Amino acid sequence: MKIILIYITHENVEQAKKVAEHLLEKRLIACVNYNQA
């Protein structure tokens, strides 16, 4: 199995959560980590 790390930035946490939930529902990603600067 190949592991790929994708780093995406968003203006706010709510927007990031929407994108993450969509990708999780479509099974395009396996997990999410949120990091605020």
C-alpha distance matrix in Angstrom:
0.0 3.8 6.6 9.9 13.2 16.1 19.6 22.3 26.0 28.5 32.3 32.2 30.1 31.1 29.8 26.4 26.3 27.1 24.3 21.7 23.1 22.9 19.3 18.5 20.8 19.2 15.7 14.6 13.7 12.9 15.5 18.4 20.5 24.0 25.8 29.4 31.3
3.8 0.0 3.8 6.6 10.1 13.0 16.6 19.4 23.1 25.9 29.6 29.9 28.1 29.4 27.8 24.4 24.7 25.6 22.5 20.3 22.2 21.9 18.1 18.0 20.6 18.8 15.7 13.8 12.7 12.6 14.8 17.1 18.9 22.2 23.7 27.2 28.7
6.6 3.8 0.0 3.8 6.7 10.0 13.3 16.4 19.9 22.8 26.4 26.6 24.8 26.3 24.8 21.3 21.8 23.0 20.0 17.6 19.8 20.0 16.3 16.1 19.2 17.9 14.8 12.7 10.8 10.6 11.9 13.8 15.3 18.5 19.9 23.4 25.0
9.9 6.6 3.8 0.0 3.8 6.5 10.0 13.0 16.6 19.6 23.3 23.8 22.3 23.9 22.1 18.7 19.7 20.7 17.5 15.6 18.3 18.1 14.5 15.1 18.3 16.8 14.3 11.5 9.7 10.7 11.5 12.6 13.9 16.7 17.9 21.2 22.6
13.2 10.1 6.7 3.8 0.0 3.8 6.6 10.0 13.4 16.5 20.1 20.6 19.2 21.2 19.6 16.0 17.3 18.8 15.8 13.8 17.0 17.4 14.0 14.7 18.3 17.4 15.2 12.4 10.0 10.9 10.5 10.4 11.0 13.5 14.3 17.5 18.8
16.1 13.0 10.0 6.5 3.8 0.0 3.8 6.5 10.2 13.2 16.9 17.6 16.7 18.5 16.4 13.1 14.9 16.1 12.8 11.6 15.1 15.1 12.0 13.6 17.0 16.1 14.6 11.5 9.6 11.5 10.9 9.9 10.6 12.2 13.1 15.9 17.1
19.6 16.6 13.3 10.0 6.6 3.8 0.0 3.8 6.9 10.3 13.8 14.7 14.2 16.5 14.5 11.3 13.7 15.4 12.4 11.6 15.4 15.9 13.5 15.1 18.5 18.1 17.1 14.2 12.1 13.9 12.3 10.1 9.7 10.2 10.4 12.6 13.5
22.3 19.4 16.4 13.0 10.0 6.5 3.8 0.0 3.8 6.8 10.5 11.7 11.7 13.6 11.2 8.4 11.5 12.7 9.8 10.0 13.8 14.0 12.4 14.6 17.6 17.3 17.1 14.3 12.8 15.0 13.3 10.7 10.5 10.0 10.4 11.8 12.9
26.0 23.1 19.9 16.6 13.4 10.2 6.9 3.8 0.0 3.8 7.0 8.7 9.6 12.0 9.8 7.7 11.3 12.7 10.7 11.5 15.0 15.6 14.8 16.9 19.7 19.9 20.1 17.5 16.0 18.0 15.8 12.6 11.7 9.8 9.5 9.6 10.3
28.5 25.9 22.8 19.6 16.5 13.2 10.3 6.8 3.8 0.0 3.8 5.5 7.2 8.9 6.6 5.8 9.6 10.5 9.4 11.0 14.0 14.6 14.8 16.9 19.2 19.8 20.6 18.5 17.2 19.3 17.0 13.7 13.0 10.5 10.6 9.9 11.0
32.3 29.6 26.4 23.3 20.1 16.9 13.8 10.5 7.0 3.8 0.0 3.8 7.2 8.7 7.2 7.9 11.2 12.1 12.0 13.9 16.4 17.2 17.9 19.9 21.9 22.7 23.8 21.9 20.7 22.6 20.2 16.6 15.6 12.5 12.2 10.3 10.9
32.2 29.9 26.6 23.8 20.6 17.6 14.7 11.7 8.7 5.5 3.8 0.0 3.8 5.6 5.6 6.5 8.9 10.4 11.3 12.6 14.6 16.1 17.2 18.6 20.5 22.0 22.9 21.6 20.1 21.5 18.8 15.2 14.0 10.7 10.8 8.9 10.6
30.1 28.1 24.8 22.3 19.2 16.7 14.2 11.7 9.6 7.2 7.2 3.8 0.0 3.8 5.5 5.0 6.1 8.7 10.0 10.3 12.0 14.2 15.3 16.0 18.0 20.0 20.6 19.8 17.9 18.8 15.9 12.3 11.2 8.0 9.1 8.1 11.0
31.1 29.4 26.3 23.9 21.2 18.5 16.5 13.6 12.0 8.9 8.7 5.6 3.8 0.0 3.8 5.4 5.1 6.4 8.9 9.9 10.6 12.5 14.4 15.3 16.5 18.6 19.9 19.4 18.1 19.2 16.7 13.6 13.5 10.8 12.7 11.9 14.7
29.8 27.8 24.8 22.1 19.6 16.4 14.5 11.2 9.8 6.6 7.2 5.6 5.5 3.8 0.0 3.8 5.4 5.2 6.5 8.7 10.0 10.9 12.6 14.4 15.6 17.0 18.6 17.5 16.7 18.5 16.5 13.4 13.8 11.5 13.2 12.8 15.2
26.4 24.4 21.3 18.7 16.0 13.1 11.3 8.4 7.7 5.8 7.9 6.5 5.0 5.4 3.8 0.0 3.8 5.5 5.3 6.1 8.6 10.0 10.7 12.2 14.3 15.6 16.4 15.2 13.7 15.4 13.1 9.9 10.1 8.1 10.3 10.7 13.4
26.3 24.7 21.8 19.7 17.3 14.9 13.7 11.5 11.3 9.6 11.2 8.9 6.1 5.1 5.4 3.8 0.0 3.8 5.5 5.0 6.0 8.5 9.8 10.3 12.0 14.2 15.0 14.6 13.1 14.1 11.8 9.0 10.0 8.5 11.6 12.4 15.7
27.1 25.6 23.0 20.7 18.8 16.1 15.4 12.7 12.7 10.5 12.1 10.4 8.7 6.4 5.2 5.5 3.8 0.0 3.8 5.5 5.2 6.2 8.7 9.9 10.6 12.5 14.2 13.9 13.4 15.1 13.7 11.6 13.2 12.1 15.1 15.7 18.7
24.3 22.5 20.0 17.5 15.8 12.8 12.4 9.8 10.7 9.4 12.0 11.3 10.0 8.9 6.5 5.3 5.5 3.8 0.0 3.8 5.5 5.2 6.3 8.6 10.0 10.8 12.3 11.2 10.8 13.2 12.2 10.2 12.3 11.7 14.5 15.7 18.3
21.7 20.3 17.6 15.6 13.8 11.6 11.6 10.0 11.5 11.0 13.9 12.6 10.3 9.9 8.7 6.1 5.0 5.5 3.8 0.0 3.8 5.4 5.2 6.1 8.6 10.0 10.4 9.7 8.3 10.0 8.5 6.7 9.3 9.6 13.0 14.8 17.9
23.1 22.2 19.8 18.3 17.0 15.1 15.4 13.8 15.0 14.0 16.4 14.6 12.0 10.6 10.0 8.6 6.0 5.2 5.5 3.8 0.0 3.8 5.5 5.1 6.0 8.6 9.7 10.3 9.5 10.7 9.8 9.0 11.8 12.3 15.9 17.6 20.9
22.9 21.9 20.0 18.1 17.4 15.1 15.9 14.0 15.6 14.6 17.2 16.1 14.2 12.5 10.9 10.0 8.5 6.2 5.2 5.4 3.8 0.0 3.8 5.5 5.2 6.3 8.6 8.8 9.4 11.7 11.8 11.4 14.5 15.0 18.4 20.0 23.0
19.3 18.1 16.3 14.5 14.0 12.0 13.5 12.4 14.8 14.8 17.9 17.2 15.3 14.4 12.6 10.7 9.8 8.7 6.3 5.2 5.5 3.8 0.0 3.8 5.5 5.2 6.1 5.3 5.9 8.7 9.4 9.6 13.0 14.2 17.5 19.7 22.5
18.5 18.0 16.1 15.1 14.7 13.6 15.1 14.6 16.9 16.9 19.9 18.6 16.0 15.3 14.4 12.2 10.3 9.9 8.6 6.1 5.1 5.5 3.8 0.0 3.8 5.4 4.9 6.1 5.4 6.5 7.3 8.5 12.2 14.0 17.6 20.1 23.2
20.8 20.6 19.2 18.3 18.3 17.0 18.5 17.6 19.7 19.2 21.9 20.5 18.0 16.5 15.6 14.3 12.0 10.6 10.0 8.6 6.0 5.2 5.5 3.8 0.0 3.8 5.3 7.7 8.6 9.7 11.0 12.1 15.7 17.2 20.9 23.1 26.3
19.2 18.8 17.9 16.8 17.4 16.1 18.1 17.3 19.9 19.8 22.7 22.0 20.0 18.6 17.0 15.6 14.2 12.5 10.8 10.0 8.6 6.3 5.2 5.4 3.8 0.0 3.8 5.4 7.9 10.0 12.1 13.6 17.3 18.9 22.4 24.7 27.6
15.7 15.7 14.8 14.3 15.2 14.6 17.1 17.1 20.1 20.6 23.8 22.9 20.6 19.9 18.6 16.4 15.0 14.2 12.3 10.4 9.7 8.6 6.1 4.9 5.3 3.8 0.0 3.8 5.4 6.8 9.7 11.9 15.7 18.1 21.5 24.2 27.1
14.6 13.8 12.7 11.5 12.4 11.5 14.2 14.3 17.5 18.5 21.9 21.6 19.8 19.4 17.5 15.2 14.6 13.9 11.2 9.7 10.3 8.8 5.3 6.1 7.7 5.4 3.8 0.0 3.8 7.0 9.6 11.3 14.8 17.1 20.1 22.8 25.3
13.7 12.7 10.8 9.7 10.0 9.6 12.1 12.8 16.0 17.2 20.7 20.1 17.9 18.1 16.7 13.7 13.1 13.4 10.8 8.3 9.5 9.4 5.9 5.4 8.6 7.9 5.4 3.8 0.0 3.8 5.9 7.8 11.4 14.0 17.0 20.0 22.7
12.9 12.6 10.6 10.7 10.9 11.5 13.9 15.0 18.0 19.3 22.6 21.5 18.8 19.2 18.5 15.4 14.1 15.1 13.2 10.0 10.7 11.7 8.7 6.5 9.7 10.0 6.8 7.0 3.8 0.0 3.8 7.3 10.7 13.9 17.0 20.3 23.2
15.5 14.8 11.9 11.5 10.5 10.9 12.3 13.3 15.8 17.0 20.2 18.8 15.9 16.7 16.5 13.1 11.8 13.7 12.2 8.5 9.8 11.8 9.4 7.3 11.0 12.1 9.7 9.6 5.9 3.8 0.0 3.8 7.0 10.3 13.5 16.8 19.8
18.4 17.1 13.8 12.6 10.4 9.9 10.1 10.7 12.6 13.7 16.6 15.2 12.3 13.6 13.4 9.9 9.0 11.6 10.2 6.7 9.0 11.4 9.6 8.5 12.1 13.6 11.9 11.3 7.8 7.3 3.8 0.0 3.8 6.6 9.9 13.1 16.2
20.5 18.9 15.3 13.9 11.0 10.6 9.7 10.5 11.7 13.0 15.6 14.0 11.2 13.5 13.8 10.1 10.0 13.2 12.3 9.3 11.8 14.5 13.0 12.2 15.7 17.3 15.7 14.8 11.4 10.7 7.0 3.8 0.0 3.8 6.5 10.0 13.1
24.0 22.2 18.5 16.7 13.5 12.2 10.2 10.0 9.8 10.5 12.5 10.7 8.0 10.8 11.5 8.1 8.5 12.1 11.7 9.6 12.3 15.0 14.2 14.0 17.2 18.9 18.1 17.1 14.0 13.9 10.3 6.6 3.8 0.0 3.8 6.6 10.0
25.8 23.7 19.9 17.9 14.3 13.1 10.4 10.4 9.5 10.6 12.2 10.8 9.1 12.7 13.2 10.3 11.6 15.1 14.5 13.0 15.9 18.4 17.5 17.6 20.9 22.4 21.5 20.1 17.0 17.0 13.5 9.9 6.5 3.8 0.0 3.8 6.6
29.4 27.2 23.4 21.2 17.5 15.9 12.6 11.8 9.6 9.9 10.3 8.9 8.1 11.9 12.8 10.7 12.4 15.7 15.7 14.8 17.6 20.0 19.7 20.1 23.1 24.7 24.2 22.8 20.0 20.3 16.8 13.1 10.0 6.6 3.8 0.0 3.8
31.3 28.7 25.0 22.6 18.8 17.1 13.5 12.9 10.3 11.0 10.9 10.6 11.0 14.7 15.2 13.4 15.7 18.7 18.3 17.9 20.9 23.0 22.5 23.2 26.3 27.6 27.1 25.3 22.7 23.2 19.8 16.2 13.1 10.0 6.6 3.8 0.0
